Amino acid sequence: MSAVATLTGEVRADGVGKTIDETTLLLPTDVHADPGECIVLRGPNGSGKTTLLRIIGGLLVPTVGTAQIGGREADERDRAVRAAVAGLLGAPTTYRDLTLVDHLVLVDSTWGGEPATSDDRGQALLGRLGIEGLHDRFPHELSSGQQQLFRLALTLARPATVLLLDEPEQRLDTAKREVVAGIIRERAQSGVTVVMACHDPDLTAALATRIVDIVPAR
């Protein structure tokens, strides 16, 4: 198998917009982010924040404009882009017969983690998020807040130079939001580029190096 190129975390979205039929999901928008930055996308529901994140992650082709990750077209079919981007963009795929830590071991090993210590890393990540006591639960047994923390764990369990987060604060109380903010801050300080949609003004103030206000189409 050929080696996968390692892409830097530069995010460049120039005038990207999305229209389906006659419905505009996102007006042309610019987002530029460098390694170590945390860019917060701010705007009302329906303004296109999720659409923009999906375009940046290569999951959605813009109608206008261009998006790049590390100088390459943002396209999830590109192995290098897939390896560079970790995203919490909707509910990830989970399996009813795998426990929380089983899922994290699967993600870790898929992305090259040392098999002998995958379980330890999974347990440690659950501990950071304050849900280590749920390690042997199944995803369908979790409350909505616990599910959100588990989804964050699945996203954070893999290496990435770009982290895309769609409202990571959803369904979390103030204490858990502070925990998540600390982890996101650490990732940015380590050189990861973070682009996140957020409605929480306190979380935005704590993390944002820059804010991009998304203008609703209507």
C-alpha positions as CSV (number, residue, x, y, z in Angstrom):
1,M,0.0,0.0,0.0
2,S,1.4,3.4,-0.9
3,A,2.1,5.9,1.8
4,V,-0.5,8.6,2.4
5,A,0.7,12.2,2.1
6,T,0.7,14.1,5.4
7,L,-1.2,17.3,4.9
8,T,-0.7,20.4,7.0
9,G,-3.6,22.0,8.7
10,E,-4.1,25.1,6.5
11,V,-7.8,25.5,5.7
12,R,-8.7,27.7,2.8
13,A,-12.3,28.2,1.8
14,D,-12.7,31.0,-0.8
15,G,-16.2,32.1,-1.7
16,V,-17.7,28.7,-1.1
17,G,-21.5,28.6,-1.4
18,K,-24.1,25.9,-1.9
19,T,-27.4,25.9,-3.7
20,I,-29.6,22.9,-4.3
21,D,-32.2,23.4,-7.0
22,E,-33.4,26.9,-6.1
23,T,-32.7,26.7,-2.4
24,T,-29.5,28.5,-1.1
25,L,-28.0,26.6,1.8
26,L,-24.9,28.8,2.1
27,L,-24.1,32.2,0.7
28,P,-20.5,32.6,-0.6
29,T,-18.3,32.6,2.5
30,D,-14.5,32.8,3.1
31,V,-12.8,30.9,5.9
32,H,-9.0,30.9,6.3
33,A,-7.4,29.1,9.2
34,D,-3.8,28.2,10.0
35,P,-2.4,25.5,12.3
36,G,-3.0,26.3,15.9
37,E,-6.0,28.5,15.3
38,C,-9.6,28.0,16.5
39,I,-12.1,29.5,14.1
40,V,-15.6,29.8,15.4
41,L,-18.5,29.9,12.9
42,R,-21.4,31.9,14.3
43,G,-24.8,32.4,12.9
44,P,-28.5,31.5,13.4
45,N,-29.9,28.1,12.7
46,G,-30.3,27.6,9.0
47,S,-27.5,30.1,8.1
48,G,-25.3,27.3,6.6
49,K,-22.7,26.6,9.3
50,T,-23.1,22.8,9.0
51,T,-23.0,23.1,5.2
52,L,-19.8,25.1,5.4
53,L,-18.2,22.5,7.7
54,R,-19.1,19.7,5.4
55,I,-17.6,21.6,2.4
56,I,-14.4,22.2,4.3
57,G,-14.2,18.5,5.2
58,G,-14.7,17.5,1.6
59,L,-18.1,15.8,2.3
60,L,-20.0,18.3,0.1
61,V,-19.0,19.9,-3.2
62,P,-19.6,23.7,-3.2
63,T,-21.7,25.2,-6.0
64,V,-19.3,28.1,-6.1
65,G,-15.9,28.7,-4.7
66,T,-13.1,26.4,-3.7
67,A,-12.0,24.7,-0.5
68,Q,-8.6,23.2,0.3
69,I,-6.9,21.3,3.1
70,G,-3.2,21.6,3.2
71,G,-3.1,22.9,-0.4
72,R,-5.2,20.1,-1.8
73,E,-8.8,20.1,-2.9
74,A,-11.1,19.3,0.1
75,D,-12.4,15.9,-1.1
76,E,-13.1,13.0,1.3
77,R,-12.3,10.6,-1.5
78,D,-8.7,11.8,-1.3
79,R,-6.9,9.5,1.2
80,A,-4.7,12.4,2.3
81,V,-7.6,14.6,3.1
82,R,-9.4,11.8,4.9
83,A,-6.3,11.3,7.0
84,A,-6.0,15.0,7.8
85,V,-9.6,15.7,8.9
86,A,-11.4,14.5,11.9
87,G,-15.0,15.8,12.1
88,L,-18.0,15.7,14.4
89,L,-20.5,16.4,11.7
90,G,-23.7,14.6,12.7
91,A,-24.1,11.3,14.4
92,P,-21.2,8.9,13.6
93,T,-21.8,5.2,12.8
94,T,-21.9,3.0,15.9
95,Y,-22.5,-0.7,16.5
96,R,-25.0,-2.1,19.0
97,D,-22.7,-5.0,19.9
98,L,-19.6,-2.9,20.7
99,T,-19.0,-1.1,24.0
100,L,-17.8,2.5,24.1
101,V,-14.2,1.4,24.7
102,D,-14.5,-1.2,21.9
103,H,-15.4,1.6,19.5
104,L,-12.5,3.7,20.6
105,V,-10.1,0.8,20.2
106,L,-11.5,0.2,16.7
107,V,-10.9,3.9,15.7
108,D,-7.5,3.9,17.3
109,S,-6.3,0.8,15.5
110,T,-7.8,1.9,12.2
111,W,-5.6,5.0,12.3
112,G,-2.4,3.2,13.2
113,G,-2.4,3.1,17.0
114,E,-0.3,0.5,18.7
115,P,-2.7,-2.4,19.3
116,A,-1.3,-3.4,22.6
117,T,-2.1,0.0,24.1
118,S,-5.3,1.0,22.2
119,D,-7.5,0.0,25.2
120,D,-5.4,2.3,27.5
121,R,-5.8,5.2,25.2
122,G,-9.5,4.7,24.9
123,Q,-10.0,4.4,28.6
124,A,-7.9,7.6,29.1
125,L,-10.0,9.6,26.6
126,L,-13.2,8.5,28.3
127,G,-11.6,9.6,31.5
128,R,-10.8,13.1,30.2
129,L,-14.4,13.5,29.2
130,G,-15.6,12.3,32.6
131,I,-17.4,9.1,31.3
132,E,-14.8,6.5,32.2
133,G,-17.4,4.7,34.2
134,L,-19.4,4.0,31.1
135,H,-16.6,2.2,29.2
136,D,-18.5,-1.1,29.1
137,R,-21.9,0.4,28.1
138,F,-23.3,0.2,24.6
139,P,-24.0,3.4,22.7
140,H,-27.8,2.9,22.8
141,E,-27.7,2.8,26.6
142,L,-26.5,6.4,26.9
143,S,-28.3,9.6,27.8
144,S,-28.3,12.4,25.2
145,G,-25.5,14.2,27.0
146,Q,-23.5,11.0,27.3
147,Q,-24.0,10.3,23.6
148,Q,-22.6,13.7,22.8
149,L,-19.5,13.1,24.9
150,F,-19.0,9.7,23.2
151,R,-19.3,11.2,19.8
152,L,-16.7,13.7,20.8
153,A,-14.5,10.8,22.0
154,L,-14.9,9.0,18.6
155,T,-13.8,12.2,16.9
156,L,-10.8,12.9,19.2
157,A,-9.6,9.3,19.2
158,R,-7.9,9.6,15.8
159,P,-5.0,11.6,14.7
160,A,-5.8,14.7,12.6
161,T,-4.3,18.0,11.6
162,V,-7.8,19.6,11.1
163,L,-10.6,19.2,13.6
164,L,-14.1,20.2,12.4
165,L,-16.8,20.4,15.1
166,D,-20.5,21.1,14.6
167,E,-21.8,22.5,17.9
168,P,-19.8,20.3,20.2
169,E,-21.5,21.9,23.2
170,Q,-24.9,20.5,22.3
171,R,-26.7,18.7,25.2
172,L,-23.8,19.4,27.7
173,D,-24.1,21.2,31.0
174,T,-21.7,24.0,32.0
175,A,-19.2,21.7,33.7
176,K,-18.9,19.4,30.7
177,R,-18.6,22.3,28.3
178,E,-15.6,23.5,30.3
179,V,-14.1,20.1,30.0
180,V,-14.6,20.0,26.3
181,A,-13.2,23.5,25.9
182,G,-10.1,22.4,27.7
183,I,-9.5,19.5,25.3
184,I,-10.2,21.6,22.2
185,R,-7.8,24.3,23.5
186,E,-5.1,21.6,24.0
187,R,-5.6,20.3,20.5
188,A,-5.2,23.8,19.1
189,Q,-2.1,24.5,21.2
190,S,-0.6,21.3,19.8
191,G,-0.9,22.7,16.3
192,V,-4.2,21.3,15.2
193,T,-6.4,23.6,13.2
194,V,-9.9,23.8,14.7
195,V,-13.0,25.1,12.8
196,M,-16.2,24.8,14.8
197,A,-19.8,26.0,14.8
198,C,-20.9,27.2,18.2
199,H,-23.9,28.9,19.7
200,D,-22.4,29.3,23.2
201,P,-20.9,32.8,23.7
202,D,-18.8,31.7,26.7
203,L,-17.3,28.8,24.8
204,T,-16.7,31.1,21.8
205,A,-15.0,33.7,24.0
206,A,-12.8,31.0,25.6
207,L,-11.6,29.4,22.4
208,A,-11.9,31.6,19.3
209,T,-8.9,33.1,17.8
210,R,-11.2,34.5,15.1
211,I,-15.0,34.5,14.5
212,V,-16.6,34.1,11.2
213,D,-20.2,35.4,11.1
214,I,-22.4,33.4,8.6
215,V,-25.0,35.5,6.9
216,P,-28.3,33.7,6.4
217,A,-29.6,33.3,2.9
218,R,-33.0,34.5,3.8
